[in-house]
Amino acid sequence: MENSETPNDVPAAAGEEAPSRRKMLALGAVGVSAALTIRPAFAQTAASVMNCQIPVPGPHGVGQYIDRNGQLVPPGTKDAFPGSPRPFTGEEVKRAFRGRSLPGATYEQSQAYLKYIRRLQAGQSGFTCYASIQMPR
């Protein structure tokens, strides 16, 4: 009976016993369950990226305006815009990068806000969300 469980076409390495069919089936089952558990994790990650938030400006720039180059400037600066009253979601920002305006913003404001978002650096509020949007899937 032992010989019927050992595949004939799998050569054994020197000093090793050929794996039995049971062992091979068990390894296959482990692989399938791993694939089934990883797929929902990818879906959850994609959903969380689209719901993450990017404040414009972040807490470090509260009360400041954003100029057309995406830089923080003092309130009242000519050709600068007040910050957004609410953070933008990853999905909204992704759409804006493809040509749409950000919700509640004019075209010029959207361009200034997007330039601000592109300037985000590690440690700033919204950077992780922005970085996640940029990752290819």
DAPEGI-V93380 format. One record per residue. N is the residue number from 1. RES is the residue in three letters. SS is DSSP state (2 for helix, 1 for strand, 0 for the rest). PHI is phi in radians with two decimals (* if undefined). NEAR is the number of other ideal C-beta (glycine too) atoms within 12 Angstrom. Layout:
BEGIN
N_RES_SS_PHI_NEAR + N_RES_SS_PHI_NEAR
END
This chain:
BEGIN
1_MET_0_*_8 + 2_GLU_2_-1.05_10 + 3_ASN_2_-1.16_10 + 4_SER_2_-1.25_10 + 5_GLU_2_-1.55_17 + 6_THR_1_-1.68_19 + 7_PRO_0_-1.16_18 + 8_ASN_0_-1.37_11 + 9_ASP_0_-1.60_10 + 10_VAL_0_-1.81_16 + 11_PRO_0_-1.30_12 + 12_ALA_0_-1.54_14 + 13_ALA_0_-1.27_9 + 14_ALA_0_-0.99_6 + 15_GLY_0_1.42_6 + 16_GLU_0_-1.98_9 + 17_GLU_0_-1.61_15 + 18_ALA_0_-1.15_19 + 19_PRO_0_-1.17_20 + 20_SER_1_-1.40_19 + 21_ARG_2_-1.07_20 + 22_ARG_2_-1.05_16 + 23_LYS_2_-1.10_17 + 24_MET_2_-1.16_18 + 25_LEU_2_-1.14_15 + 26_ALA_2_-1.11_14 + 27_LEU_2_-1.11_15 + 28_GLY_2_-1.13_15 + 29_ALA_2_-1.13_14 + 30_VAL_2_-1.11_14 + 31_GLY_2_-1.10_14 + 32_VAL_2_-1.13_14 + 33_SER_2_-1.16_13 + 34_ALA_2_-1.15_14 + 35_ALA_2_-1.14_14 + 36_LEU_2_-1.22_14 + 37_THR_2_-1.48_14 + 38_ILE_2_-1.32_14 + 39_ARG_2_-0.99_14 + 40_PRO_2_-1.07_13 + 41_ALA_2_-1.12_14 + 42_PHE_2_-1.11_16 + 43_ALA_2_-1.11_15 + 44_GLN_2_-1.14_14 + 45_THR_2_-1.10_18 + 46_ALA_2_-1.08_21 + 47_ALA_2_-1.17_16 + 48_SER_2_-1.21_19 + 49_VAL_2_-1.12_27 + 50_MET_2_-1.28_23 + 51_ASN_2_-1.77_21 + 52_CYS_0_-1.15_27 + 53_GLN_1_-2.18_27 + 54_ILE_1_-2.20_40 + 55_PRO_0_-1.34_29 + 56_VAL_0_-2.26_46 + 57_PRO_0_-1.42_36 + 58_GLY_0_-1.32_31 + 59_PRO_2_-0.98_16 + 60_HIS_2_-1.24_19 + 61_GLY_2_-2.10_29 + 62_VAL_0_-1.01_17 + 63_GLY_0_1.54_16 + 64_GLN_0_-1.63_23 + 65_TYR_1_-1.72_29 + 66_ILE_1_-2.12_38 + 67_ASP_1_-1.45_29 + 68_ARG_0_-1.14_23 + 69_ASN_0_-1.63_20 + 70_GLY_0_1.46_26 + 71_GLN_0_-1.77_22 + 72_LEU_1_-1.33_30 + 73_VAL_1_-2.39_24 + 74_PRO_0_-1.12_15 + 75_PRO_0_-1.00_18 + 76_GLY_0_1.52_13 + 77_THR_0_-1.10_18 + 78_LYS_0_-1.05_11 + 79_ASP_0_1.07_16 + 80_ALA_1_-2.02_27 + 81_PHE_1_-2.07_36 + 82_PRO_1_-1.16_26 + 83_GLY_0_-1.12_36 + 84_SER_0_-1.22_35 + 85_PRO_0_-1.21_16 + 86_ARG_0_-2.47_16 + 87_PRO_0_-1.24_27 + 88_PHE_1_-1.67_39 + 89_THR_1_-1.43_28 + 90_GLY_2_-1.01_30 + 91_GLU_2_-1.13_25 + 92_GLU_2_-1.10_31 + 93_VAL_2_-1.18_39 + 94_LYS_2_-1.06_28 + 95_ARG_2_-1.11_19 + 96_ALA_2_-1.13_33 + 97_PHE_2_-1.14_24 + 98_ARG_0_-1.63_14 + 99_GLY_0_2.07_12 + 100_ARG_0_-1.51_18 + 101_SER_0_-1.49_23 + 102_LEU_0_-1.24_37 + 103_PRO_0_-1.04_21 + 104_GLY_0_1.34_19 + 105_ALA_0_-2.19_27 + 106_THR_0_-1.27_16 + 107_TYR_2_-1.03_16 + 108_GLU_2_-1.12_18 + 109_GLN_2_-1.08_30 + 110_SER_2_-1.00_31 + 111_GLN_2_-1.11_26 + 112_ALA_2_-1.14_35 + 113_TYR_2_-1.11_47 + 114_LEU_2_-1.14_36 + 115_LYS_2_-1.14_26 + 116_TYR_2_-1.07_43 + 117_ILE_2_-1.08_39 + 118_ARG_2_-1.11_26 + 119_ARG_0_-1.51_24 + 120_LEU_0_-1.01_31 + 121_GLN_0_-2.19_16 + 122_ALA_0_-0.91_10 + 123_GLY_0_1.73_12 + 124_GLN_0_-1.52_24 + 125_SER_0_-1.08_25 + 126_GLY_0_1.69_35 + 127_PHE_2_-1.09_24 + 128_THR_2_-1.08_22 + 129_CYS_2_-1.12_31 + 130_TYR_2_-1.05_35 + 131_ALA_2_-1.09_21 + 132_SER_2_-1.15_27 + 133_ILE_2_-1.13_34 + 134_GLN_2_-1.32_18 + 135_MET_0_-1.27_15 + 136_PRO_0_-1.24_7 + 137_ARG_0_-1.94_12
END
